Each structure stands twice: as C-alpha cells, then as structure tokens.
Amino acid sequence: MRRRSRRISVKIRLLITALILLAGQTAGTAKRDASNVITIVALGDSLTAGFGLSRKQAWPALVAEKMRGAGYEFEVVNAGSSGDTTAGGLERLPAILRAHKKIDIFILELGINDAFRGVPIDQIRANLQAIVDQVGARQPNAAIVIAGMQLPDYSSDDYVGAFSGIFAGLAEKNRATLIPYLLEGVGGNPALNQWDRVHPNAAGQRVLAENVWRVLQPLLRKTAANPAARVD
C-alpha cells in the first residue's frame, strides 16, 4: 500500500513539474511574440551613431532604457553611421529594410552633413523624400519620425533658412511626426559638446534622448494600443 502511495506521489510530482515547465515555456513564447515587440529603426549620422562615445551612450540606447522603464517590449536599432549624408543613407536603406521584417517606428536623422558640404537644398529634400517613400513602400504601417536640424545662424543667406525648413515641410507632406530640432538645448553649448563643439558628449546625448522621447511617447502609446496593425 505504501509503495502504491509512493508511486502515486511520484506521478503527481512529475505531473506538477511538467505543468510548471509548460507554463514557463508558454510565458517565454509570449514574451517573444513578435506582435508585442515595438521595433524602432533610427537611420542617421554621427549624432545617432554617438560619435566619440560608446553606442550605449548614444540617444537610441538611452531611448531604449526609457522604453524598458516604461514596460515596453522593444527592439531599438541604431542605424547611425558617422559622416553619413542623405545619399549615403538612401544607399544603405535597402539592406536595413531587408534585415527587419517589421518596423513600427522609423526615425530619420540625416541632412546636416549635406549642408556642411553645400549640397543643393532640392537634392537634400529629394533624398530624404526617397527614403520616406522606400520605408512606406516596404513598411506601410510604420510611423515616420523626422528629426529636424538647423545650421548655425552665422548669416541670413537663403541656404540657411531653406535648410531648416526642409524637415517641417517633409513631415507635413508625409504626415510624419516632427522633432522640431534634435539638438535643442545642446547645439552651441560647450558644456554639452565634445572638443569639436559639434558632436554631443554623454550629457548632450542624454538631452537628445529627452528631445526624442517627448515626441516618441505618444507614438508608443498609439502603437502599443493597436498591435494588430503591426502584424504582417
């Protein structure tokens, strides 16, 4: 009788263990469910890449930390490349789009290096529009975020004003979300920039992350509330 009781007890323990393992596997699968993961891709230049810093100090990683703290399941892809231009970003884009089956939010931060090189305004605008068009064709449900940039107002020539107007016009035309000026509070501040007075230091990158986060939060809430729209 005791042996039979032991056998029954062992079977019960095995059954309980199997149920616990099954529950754990189910929970793990839920966490990896692609429909619950918000994927953000940031295509940019040195400001996104975190020139002179580690990738962990660049604003995409800092935004990822904020998303983790807010309880989101996410993937934040830093597709920044120091020195990149709108033409370079356009050339890199197809491989980036192929690498990601689903993109929920696409942040476009390019253009300032074009301006430093004196690339015509119309060409900058056309390249940025081509990037937006390609993202829209491949990822029609992706929300587009345009990071606005400005040139130092050393002169009042037409190029300076026209350049700063590219980004708001692009956002309006494509019904995209605009970050009015990515370097707000950082540009021109020696305490928040590296020795070259161009690239943000670690503290400056934290300000950039805040500038992005203010704009990103409403999009994240909207995206999280409508996961069905994010499933291929």
KOLKOLLO-162820 format. One line per 5 residues: number of its first residue (from 1); their letters; for each residue z, y, x of N, C-alpha, C. Coordinates in Angstrom, 3 decimals, padded with zeros to 6 digits. Example, Ala and Ser with C-alpha at 12.3 -4.5 7.8 and 13.67 -1.06 7.14 Angstrom:
2
1) AS) 007.800/-005.690/013.190/007.800/-004.500/012.300/007.800/-003.300/013.200 | 007.080/-002.250/012.850/007.140/-001.060/013.670/007.870/000.030/012.900 $
This chain:
232
1) MRRRS) 000.000/-001.199/000.833/000.000/000.000/000.000/000.000/001.253/000.870 | 000.830/001.191/001.943/000.891/002.349/002.838/-000.443/002.552/003.546 | -001.078/001.387/003.938/-002.365/001.504/004.616/-003.397/002.147/003.691 | -003.371/001.740/002.429/-004.310/002.318/001.465/-004.057/003.809/001.307 | -002.779/004.201/001.255/-002.427/005.616/001.118/-002.920/006.406/002.323 $
6) RRISV) -002.762/005.767/003.535/-003.234/006.459/004.733/-004.750/006.659/004.686 | -005.467/005.587/004.226/-006.917/005.692/004.155/-007.337/006.806/003.196 | -006.667/006.886/002.076/-006.960/007.940/001.094/-006.661/009.312/001.690 | -005.533/009.397/002.393/-005.146/010.670/003.018/-006.177/011.111/004.047 | -006.656/010.148/004.846/-007.668/010.472/005.857/-008.944/010.950/005.183 $
11) KIRLL) -009.359/010.277/004.113/-010.565/010.675/003.395/-010.434/012.082/002.826 | -009.256/012.401/002.310/-009.031/013.735/001.749/-009.139/014.796/002.843 | -008.518/014.481/004.017/-008.579/015.451/005.121/-010.019/015.651/005.591 | -010.776/014.540/005.665/-012.178/014.645/006.070/-012.987/015.464/005.070 | -012.699/015.252/003.784/-013.396/015.993/002.745/-013.091/017.484/002.842 $
16) ITALI) -011.809/017.808/003.045/-011.406/019.210/003.166/-012.073/019.855/004.381 | -012.087/019.106/005.504/-012.720/019.628/006.727/-014.201/019.900/006.489 | -014.870/018.958/005.803/-016.299/019.129/005.521/-016.547/020.348/004.656 | -015.683/020.567/003.658/-015.826/021.731/002.782/-015.624/023.028/003.546 | -014.654/023.042/004.466/-014.400/024.239/005.269/-015.598/024.556/006.155 $
21) LLAGQ) -016.152/023.485/006.786/-017.319/023.666/007.653/-018.509/024.169/006.855 | -018.690/023.612/005.657/-019.797/024.030/004.808/-019.651/025.484/004.404 | -018.418/025.878/004.063/-018.165/027.265/003.680/-018.446/028.198/004.835 | -018.043/027.766/006.034/-018.296/028.591/007.220/-019.770/028.757/007.489 | -020.551/027.661/007.311/-021.985/027.737/007.523/-022.631/028.652/006.500 $
26) TAGTA) -022.171/028.577/005.249/-022.720/029.425/004.199/-022.454/030.885/004.489 | -021.217/031.204/004.934/-020.872/032.586/005.255/-021.704/033.090/006.406 | -021.902/032.225/007.424/-022.708/032.630/008.571/-024.136/032.911/008.171 | -024.662/032.089/007.266/-026.023/032.301/006.803/-026.137/033.615/006.061 | -025.130/033.949/005.259/-025.161/035.199/004.503/-025.179/036.392/005.434 $
31) KRDAS) -024.415/036.300/006.513/-024.378/037.420/007.452/-025.711/037.625/008.138 | -026.467/036.515/008.305/-027.745/036.621/008.988/-028.903/036.817/008.018 | -028.608/036.941/006.734/-029.641/037.146/005.726/-030.389/038.435/006.032 | -031.686/038.324/006.321/-032.478/039.486/006.730/-032.492/040.576/005.673 | -032.363/040.192/004.397/-032.410/041.195/003.336/-031.193/042.105/003.353 $
36) NVITI) -030.114/041.691/004.021/-028.904/042.511/004.099/-028.856/043.383/005.339 | -029.777/043.158/006.265/-029.760/043.885/007.538/-030.656/045.103/007.445 | -030.102/046.267/007.744/-030.877/047.503/007.770/-031.421/047.685/009.184 | -032.740/047.687/009.307/-033.375/047.817/010.612/-033.886/049.233/010.810 | -033.440/049.839/011.883/-033.868/051.192/012.242/-034.593/051.136/013.576 $
41) VALGD) -035.763/051.749/013.630/-036.512/051.864/014.878/-036.645/053.342/015.218 | -036.242/053.698/016.434/-036.341/055.089/016.895/-037.393/055.158/017.998 | -038.523/055.778/017.690/-039.604/055.949/018.665/-039.482/057.346/019.259 | -039.256/057.408/020.567/-039.042/058.728/021.146/-039.279/058.776/022.638 | -038.842/059.882/023.221/-038.992/060.115/024.655/-037.631/060.007/025.340 $
46) SLTAG) -037.418/060.800/026.375/-036.182/060.695/027.151/-034.938/061.055/026.346 | -035.095/061.882/025.322/-033.941/062.248/024.501/-033.409/061.040/023.755 | -034.309/060.155/023.350/-033.919/058.920/022.666/-033.538/057.837/023.662 | -034.292/057.762/024.765/-034.022/056.747/025.784/-032.684/056.976/026.479 | -032.215/058.230/026.501/-030.959/058.540/027.179/-031.156/058.712/028.678 $
51) FGLSR) -032.126/059.535/029.055/-032.437/059.763/030.461/-031.177/060.113/031.255 | -030.991/059.443/032.400/-029.848/059.715/033.263/-028.553/059.066/032.811 | -028.596/058.346/031.700/-027.407/057.709/031.138/-027.714/056.239/030.870 | -026.702/055.480/030.496/-026.942/054.119/030.052/-027.414/054.159/028.603 | -028.092/053.114/028.182/-028.568/053.056/026.796/-027.409/053.125/025.799 $
56) KQAWP) -026.254/052.644/026.223/-025.091/052.682/025.339/-024.620/054.107/025.072 | -025.015/055.045/025.922/-024.601/056.440/025.760/-025.630/057.271/025.004 | -026.794/056.700/024.743/-027.845/057.422/024.040/-027.578/057.424/022.538 | -028.126/058.412/021.844/-027.777/058.577/020.432/-028.094/057.366/019.546 | -029.156/056.564/019.786/-029.342/055.399/018.917/-028.163/054.427/018.955 $
61) ALVAE) -027.608/054.195/020.145/-026.447/053.303/020.253/-025.224/053.918/019.593 | -025.087/055.226/019.686/-023.950/055.899/019.061/-024.070/055.873/017.540 | -025.285/055.995/017.045/-025.511/055.857/015.604/-025.189/054.432/015.154 | -025.550/053.458/015.990/-025.222/052.063/015.675/-023.713/051.867/015.551 | -022.954/052.510/016.422/-021.492/052.432/016.338/-020.995/052.988/015.015 $
66) KMRGA) -021.594/054.087/014.574/-021.196/054.681/013.298/-021.535/053.743/012.134 | -022.675/053.083/012.230/-023.054/052.135/011.184/-022.103/050.951/011.152 | -021.708/050.489/012.326/-020.737/049.389/012.398/-019.411/049.813/011.753 | -018.976/051.012/012.054/-017.730/051.507/011.478/-017.804/051.680/009.973 | -019.020/051.946/009.470/-019.202/052.124/008.034/-019.425/050.803/007.310 $
71) GYEFE) -019.483/049.706/008.069/-019.594/048.395/007.450/-021.003/047.911/007.164 | -021.997/048.552/007.755/-023.376/048.117/007.532/-023.729/046.936/008.430 | -024.586/046.055/007.931/-025.244/045.072/008.785/-026.540/045.722/009.235 | -026.821/045.697/010.530/-027.901/046.545/011.016/-028.505/046.015/012.303 | -029.679/046.561/012.600/-030.299/046.444/013.914/-030.881/047.817/014.225 $
76) VVNAG) -030.451/048.417/015.305/-030.983/049.710/015.732/-031.777/049.488/017.010 | -033.064/049.782/016.959/-033.965/049.552/018.085/-034.251/050.878/018.777 | -033.852/050.975/020.030/-034.139/052.169/020.822/-035.500/051.982/021.483 | -036.527/052.591/020.896/-037.882/052.526/021.442/-038.224/053.832/022.146 | -037.230/054.393/022.825/-037.450/055.606/023.590/-037.979/055.289/024.976 $
81) SSGDT) -038.850/056.159/025.488/-039.412/055.994/026.822/-039.476/057.362/027.484 | -038.750/057.520/028.583/-038.676/058.814/029.249/-040.065/059.306/029.652 | -040.320/060.573/029.371/-041.598/061.182/029.711/-042.690/060.944/028.697 | -042.380/060.238/027.617/-043.423/059.871/026.671/-043.943/061.085/025.901 | -045.188/060.978/025.489/-045.854/062.003/024.689/-046.232/061.406/023.348 $
86) TAGGL) -046.793/062.231/022.467/-047.239/061.703/021.178/-048.370/060.686/021.372 | -049.243/060.937/022.344/-050.319/059.979/022.629/-049.749/058.671/023.165 | -048.741/058.771/024.029/-048.107/057.572/024.565/-047.394/056.786/023.485 | -046.707/057.489/022.600/-046.028/056.818/021.501/-047.009/056.123/020.577 | -048.134/056.773/020.340/-049.176/056.185/019.498/-049.738/054.922/020.139 $
91) ERLPA) -049.844/054.928/021.444/-050.343/053.752/022.160/-049.331/052.608/022.142 | -048.039/052.946/022.207/-047.004/051.910/022.222/-046.713/051.349/020.840 | -047.060/052.102/019.813/-046.628/051.783/018.453/-047.061/050.412/017.943 | -048.317/049.996/018.116/-048.715/048.693/017.545/-047.839/047.533/017.996 | -047.483/047.499/019.270/-046.628/046.413/019.770/-045.243/046.484/019.142 $
96) ILRAH) -044.736/047.690/018.945/-043.421/047.858/018.319/-043.456/047.363/016.878 | -044.510/047.703/016.157/-044.626/047.277/014.766/-044.793/045.761/014.660 | -045.528/045.172/015.593/-045.689/043.712/015.568/-044.372/042.997/015.847 | -043.509/043.631/016.619/-042.259/042.988/017.031/-041.211/042.959/015.924 | -041.430/043.727/014.859/-040.405/043.831/013.818/-041.035/043.582/012.452 $
101) KKIDI) -040.634/042.479/011.847/-041.183/042.104/010.549/-040.817/043.121/009.479 | -039.621/043.660/009.582/-039.125/044.591/008.560/-038.489/045.800/009.234 | -038.950/046.981/008.860/-038.336/048.224/009.322/-037.935/049.015/008.083 | -036.680/049.346/007.989/-036.198/050.101/006.832/-036.267/051.603/007.056 | -035.935/052.031/008.277/-035.945/053.459/008.610/-036.615/053.625/009.963 $
106) FILEL) -037.609/054.499/010.020/-038.337/054.765/011.255/-038.107/056.217/011.650 | -037.480/056.409/012.806/-037.181/057.764/013.287/-038.192/058.128/014.364 | -038.898/059.237/014.158/-039.942/059.686/015.077/-039.465/060.921/015.845 | -039.290/060.738/017.147/-038.813/061.832/018.004/-039.754/061.965/019.199 | -040.827/062.705/018.995/-041.809/062.936/020.051/-042.412/064.333/019.896 $
111) GINDA) -042.958/064.830/020.983/-043.683/066.103/020.903/-043.327/067.113/021.967 | -042.074/067.104/022.422/-041.660/068.150/023.355/-042.384/068.035/024.694 | -042.656/066.816/025.150/-043.381/066.657/026.415/-044.828/067.111/026.286 | -045.416/066.963/025.104/-046.749/067.506/024.859/-046.730/069.018/025.045 | -045.707/069.647/024.469/-045.613/071.104/024.546/-045.449/071.571/025.987 $
116) FRGVP) -044.645/070.857/026.749/-044.470/071.220/028.159/-045.797/071.130/028.916 | -046.681/070.260/028.446/-047.981/070.095/029.096/-049.048/070.996/028.496 | -048.696/071.726/027.456/-049.656/072.614/026.822/-050.699/071.915/025.971 | -050.371/070.724/025.466/-051.297/070.011/024.591/-051.535/070.854/023.336 | -052.765/070.992/022.892/-053.045/071.797/021.695/-052.220/071.359/020.488 $
121) IDQIR) -051.789/072.329/019.716/-050.952/072.067/018.544/-051.629/071.088/017.594 | -052.905/071.273/017.357/-053.622/070.393/016.431/-053.598/068.944/016.910 | -053.664/068.742/018.232/-053.644/067.383/018.764/-052.267/066.751/018.619 | -051.227/067.538/018.871/-049.859/067.030/018.690/-049.658/066.603/017.243 | -050.051/067.482/016.344/-049.890/067.199/014.916/-050.670/065.950/014.516 $
126) ANLQA) -051.897/065.832/015.013/-052.738/064.680/014.652/-052.139/063.376/015.170 | -051.602/063.389/016.379/-050.992/062.183/016.935/-049.759/061.765/016.135 | -048.930/062.742/015.791/-047.738/062.436/015.004/-048.121/061.892/013.631 | -049.133/062.495/013.019/-049.587/062.010/011.710/-050.137/060.596/011.812 | -050.843/060.301/012.894/-051.381/058.952/013.087/-050.254/057.931/013.212 $
131) IVDQV) -049.163/058.326/013.871/-048.004/057.426/013.979/-047.416/057.160/012.598 | -047.233/058.224/011.825/-046.688/058.076/010.475/-047.604/057.194/009.625 | -048.906/057.405/009.747/-049.862/056.623/008.957/-049.788/055.140/009.312 | -049.704/054.836/010.598/-049.647/053.432/011.011/-048.364/052.757/010.542 | -047.251/053.480/010.629/-045.985/052.923/010.142/-046.079/052.669/008.634 $
136) GARQP) -046.633/053.633/007.909/-046.759/053.478/006.469/-047.658/052.325/006.065 | -048.714/052.110/006.837/-049.631/051.018/006.529/-048.989/049.662/006.782 | -048.199/049.572/007.833/-047.565/048.293/008.206/-046.242/048.084/007.477 | -045.519/049.165/007.240/-044.194/049.082/006.621/-044.118/050.094/005.474 | -044.774/049.817/004.341/-044.852/050.802/003.251/-043.509/051.186/002.643 $
141) NAAIV) -042.493/050.341/002.811/-041.176/050.662/002.252/-040.267/051.390/003.239 | -040.749/051.611/004.453/-039.907/052.263/005.459/-039.739/053.753/005.154 | -038.506/054.218/005.268/-038.234/055.650/005.164/-038.518/056.283/006.524 | -039.258/057.385/006.525/-039.631/058.064/007.755/-038.704/059.255/007.984 | -038.194/059.347/009.191/-037.366/060.493/009.586/-038.062/061.194/010.744 $
146) IAGMQ) -038.276/062.494/010.606/-038.928/063.300/011.640/-037.872/064.136/012.349 | -037.778/063.974/013.658/-036.826/064.769/014.452/-037.500/066.055/014.905 | -037.035/067.163/014.383/-037.617/068.451/014.729/-037.237/068.896/016.128 | -038.175/069.593/016.788/-037.945/070.114/018.129/-038.383/071.570/018.187 | -037.858/072.281/019.175/-038.214/073.681/019.382/-038.399/073.928/020.870 $
151) LPDYS) -039.259/074.879/021.176/-039.393/075.335/022.547/-038.434/076.486/022.785 | -037.935/076.643/024.015/-037.125/077.825/024.320/-037.913/079.084/023.991 | -037.280/080.002/023.320/-037.977/081.206/022.846/-038.083/082.249/023.959 | -038.783/081.848/025.022/-038.969/082.773/026.128/-040.004/083.839/025.799 | -040.832/083.558/024.847/-041.859/084.513/024.444/-042.091/084.365/022.953 $
156) SDDYV) -042.792/085.297/022.416/-043.069/085.248/020.980/-044.523/084.881/020.728 | -045.109/084.122/021.681/-046.524/083.791/021.508/-046.704/082.790/020.368 | -047.941/082.645/019.942/-048.240/081.823/018.772/-047.910/080.353/018.996 | -048.047/079.870/020.241/-047.841/078.454/020.526/-046.401/078.052/020.233 | -045.449/078.885/020.661/-044.027/078.566/020.457/-043.714/078.426/018.976 $
161) GAFSG) -044.142/079.381/018.181/-043.875/079.328/016.746/-044.593/078.190/016.061 | -045.856/077.964/016.464/-046.639/076.895/015.845/-046.054/075.531/016.166 | -045.545/075.373/017.382/-044.965/074.084/017.758/-043.752/073.762/016.900 | -042.850/074.705/016.750/-041.635/074.428/015.974/-041.950/074.149/014.514 | -043.100/074.645/014.043/-043.467/074.430/012.646/-044.122/073.093/012.371 $
166) IFAGL) -044.515/072.388/013.428/-045.192/071.090/013.246/-044.335/070.132/012.437 | -043.066/070.055/012.769/-042.213/068.968/012.282/-041.851/069.127/010.807 | -041.532/070.358/010.400/-041.243/070.587/008.982/-042.491/070.348/008.147 | -043.649/070.771/008.665/-044.891/070.544/007.942/-045.215/069.069/007.815 | -044.974/068.326/008.874/-045.222/066.887/008.863/-044.308/066.186/007.862 $
171) AEKNR) -043.044/066.584/007.859/-042.088/065.977/006.926/-042.466/066.283/005.486 | -042.856/067.520/005.226/-043.223/067.897/003.860/-044.472/067.142/003.400 | -045.465/067.060/004.257/-046.717/066.401/003.900/-046.508/064.930/003.577 | -045.614/064.294/004.304/-045.420/062.846/004.170/-044.176/062.467/003.383 | -043.551/063.460/002.767/-042.315/063.221/002.019/-041.294/062.485/002.877 $
176) ATLIP) -041.219/062.897/004.119/-040.284/062.304/005.075/-039.016/063.147/005.137 | -037.986/062.572/005.720/-036.725/063.276/005.920/-036.773/064.007/007.262 | -036.324/065.245/007.264/-036.400/066.076/008.468/-035.021/066.283/009.086 | -034.930/066.038/010.384/-033.803/066.536/011.170/-034.268/067.901/011.670 | -033.740/068.989/011.155/-034.312/070.306/011.460/-034.501/070.578/012.948 $
181) YLLEG) -033.480/070.239/013.743/-033.579/070.446/015.187/-032.658/069.443/015.859 | -033.241/068.451/016.494/-032.447/067.377/017.091/-031.430/067.897/018.093 | -031.806/068.918/018.843/-030.930/069.446/019.899/-030.015/070.570/019.414 | -029.830/070.675/018.126/-028.939/071.705/017.582/-027.557/071.605/018.212 | -027.081/072.708/018.789/-025.772/072.732/019.418/-025.766/072.234/020.850 $
186) VGGNP) -026.890/071.702/021.311/-026.976/071.140/022.668/-027.947/071.922/023.547 | -029.114/072.250/022.990/-030.126/072.964/023.754/-029.600/074.284/024.300 | -029.737/074.474/025.599/-029.301/075.719/026.235/-027.833/075.783/026.570 | -027.074/074.726/026.267/-025.642/074.725/026.560/-025.395/073.934/027.846 | -025.064/074.596/028.954/-024.883/073.887/030.233/-023.824/072.799/030.175 $
191) ALNQW) -022.800/072.990/029.349/-021.717/072.006/029.275/-022.157/070.696/028.643 | -023.273/070.712/027.906/-023.721/069.521/027.194/-025.010/068.948/027.763 | -025.434/069.489/028.915/-026.661/069.011/029.536/-026.416/068.590/030.974 | -027.328/067.781/031.481/-027.247/067.345/032.862/-027.686/068.481/033.787 | -027.725/068.181/035.068/-028.012/069.199/036.075/-029.335/069.924/035.836 $
196) DRVHP) -030.294/069.238/035.177/-031.613/069.852/034.977/-031.633/070.818/033.801 | -030.533/070.879/033.056/-030.410/071.758/031.888/-031.426/071.423/030.788 | -031.989/070.241/030.865/-032.978/069.791/029.882/-032.496/068.563/029.121 | -031.916/067.620/029.857/-031.509/066.352/029.252/-030.019/066.356/028.928 | -029.661/065.990/027.706/-028.242/065.970/027.326/-027.436/064.996/028.186 $
201) NAAGQ) -026.201/065.390/028.475/-025.282/064.464/029.131/-024.628/063.600/028.049 | -023.624/062.822/028.439/-022.995/061.913/027.468/-022.407/062.671/026.286 | -021.766/063.806/026.567/-021.195/064.609/025.479/-022.299/065.181/024.599 | -023.397/065.604/025.220/-024.523/066.119/024.453/-025.157/065.064/023.574 | -025.242/063.842/024.083/-025.785/062.753/023.268/-024.911/062.478/022.046 $
206) RVLAE) -023.627/062.675/022.191/-022.736/062.493/021.029/-023.039/063.536/019.950 | -023.393/064.743/020.377/-023.771/065.777/019.401/-025.095/065.406/018.740 | -026.048/064.910/019.526/-027.313/064.458/018.952/-027.078/063.377/017.902 | -026.174/062.448/018.206/-025.860/061.378/017.253/-025.326/061.953/015.944 | -024.505/062.989/016.040/-023.986/063.633/014.828/-025.112/064.299/014.052 $
211) NVWRV) -026.045/064.934/014.764/-027.179/065.585/014.101/-028.025/064.564/013.342 | -028.214/063.406/013.947/-028.979/062.344/013.295/-028.181/061.751/012.140 | -026.910/061.517/012.360/-026.061/060.848/011.367/-025.974/061.644/010.069 | -025.916/062.964/010.163/-025.845/063.787/008.947/-027.045/063.533/008.042 | -028.191/063.373/008.648/-029.415/063.150/007.881/-029.557/061.689/007.463 $
216) LQPLL) -029.061/060.802/008.294/-029.242/059.372/008.089/-028.352/058.810/006.984 | -027.162/059.345/006.834/-026.200/058.778/005.878/-026.758/058.613/004.462 | -027.391/059.651/003.880/-027.937/059.455/002.524/-029.005/058.375/002.467 | -029.820/058.263/003.513/-030.851/057.218/003.544/-030.223/055.834/003.615 | -029.158/055.703/004.381/-028.479/054.417/004.499/-027.882/053.995/003.162 $
221) RKTAA) -027.265/054.930/002.479/-026.683/054.598/001.171/-027.777/054.161/000.203 | -028.897/054.859/000.214/-030.008/054.521/-000.674/-030.597/053.167/-000.310 | -030.759/052.915/000.986/-031.332/051.648/001.445/-030.418/050.480/001.118 | -029.114/050.664/001.349/-028.157/049.594/001.077/-028.058/049.296/-000.415 | -028.293/050.308/-001.245/-028.173/050.117/-002.688/-029.394/049.423/-003.273 $
226) NPAAR) -030.481/049.352/-002.532/-031.708/048.765/-003.065/-032.317/047.762/-002.073 | -031.592/046.675/-001.779/-032.079/045.702/-000.799/-033.356/045.003/-001.215 | -033.609/044.907/-002.519/-034.803/044.203/-002.981/-036.069/044.860/-002.462 | -036.029/046.178/-002.300/-037.203/046.910/-001.836/-037.475/046.657/-000.364 | -036.506/046.023/000.327/-036.658/045.806/001.761/-037.104/044.394/002.112 $
231) VD) -037.320/043.584/001.103/-037.726/042.199/001.367/-039.234/042.111/001.314 | -039.838/041.491/002.335/-041.305/041.328/002.353/-041.733/040.381/001.236 $
